[in-house]
């Protein structure tokens, strides 16, 4: 099982960029996280697996940048399932997105608040 949040990755990002820049980028990422489940659900409803694959790829990449490893791995699974035209698995993995998103938001918001203090 993947860790929800690898703080070392976020700390490395903070050391490479200034704190204000990281907080601004993190704010955008958190907003994307809040919107992504609905966007992915719409792609599934529309049977638009190209859009689902793109959303999953974005989720995988941006989550990894902030150390949200469980979310990144889930995005990777959905993306791979779409690439393989395995839409049953893509939908199955999508069922985890809301819970993983909630856990990730909580962990990253906590880290953000700690850094802002």
N, C-alpha and C positions, 0 to 999 in steps of 0.2 A: 504494500500500500504506500502510495506517495505521500510525502509531507504536504500539508496544506500550504505552508509558507516557509521558504528557506531564507531566513533573515540575513545570512551571510551574503547572498546575492544582492539583496536590496542595499545592504551596507556598502558593498563594493561599488554599486552604482552611485551611491551618495558620495563616496570618496573620489570617484572619477569626475563627477559633475558637482556643481554647487548645490547645496541643500534646497534653495528656492526653486531651482530648475527641476530637481527631482520631485519636489512637492507639486509643482505645476503639472508635470507629466503624469505623476501618480493620480492627481485629481481627474485628468482626462481618462486615464485607464479605468478608474473606478466607475466613472460615468458610462463608459463603454460596457463594462461588466454588468451594470444594471440594465442596459438596453439589449444586450446580446441574446439572452434567452428568448425574448419575444421575437426578435429578428430571425433566430434559428427556427423557432416554432412556425413562423410564417412560411419559411422556406420549405419546411416539412409539409405543411398544409397544402402548399402550392405544388408539392412534388418537384421542387426546384433544387435538385441536389448539387448543382454547380454553385448556387448561392450558399447552400449549407456547407459545402466544402471550403469555400472562401472564408466564411465566418469562422469555421473550425480552425483553419490555418491562421487567421488573425488572432484567434483566442490562444492558440498554441504559442505563437511567437511573442505576443505582447505579455502574456502571463509569465513566460520563462524569463523575460527581461526583468521582471520585478520579483522573481523567486516564488511565484505562485505555481508550484510544481505539479500539484494534483490537477489544477485547472489546465495547465499546459499539456499534461499527459492525456487528459480527457479530450482535449481538442485534437491531439494527434490521433487518437483512436477514431474519432468521428471523421476526420479528414481521410485517414487511410481507408475506412469502410466505404466512404463515398468514391474514392479513387478506384476501389475494387468493385464498384457497383453493387456493394453489399448494403442495400438500403435498410434491410431488417436490422442489421447490427448498428447502422448509423442511428436509427430511431431508438434502439435499445440504449445505446450510450447517451443519446440526448436526454433520456429520462433521468440521468444523473446531473444534468447541467444546473438545474435550479439549486439543488442542495450544495453542490460544489461551489457555485457562485456565492451563495449565502455565507458559507464557511470562509471563502477567500476574502469576501468583502469585510467580514468581521476581523479577520487576522490583519489585513492591510490597513484598515481604518485604525485599529489599535496601534500598529506600528507607526502610522502617520501621526497620530495624536501624541505618541511618546516622543517622536522627533520634533514636533512643534513646541513641546514644553520647554 
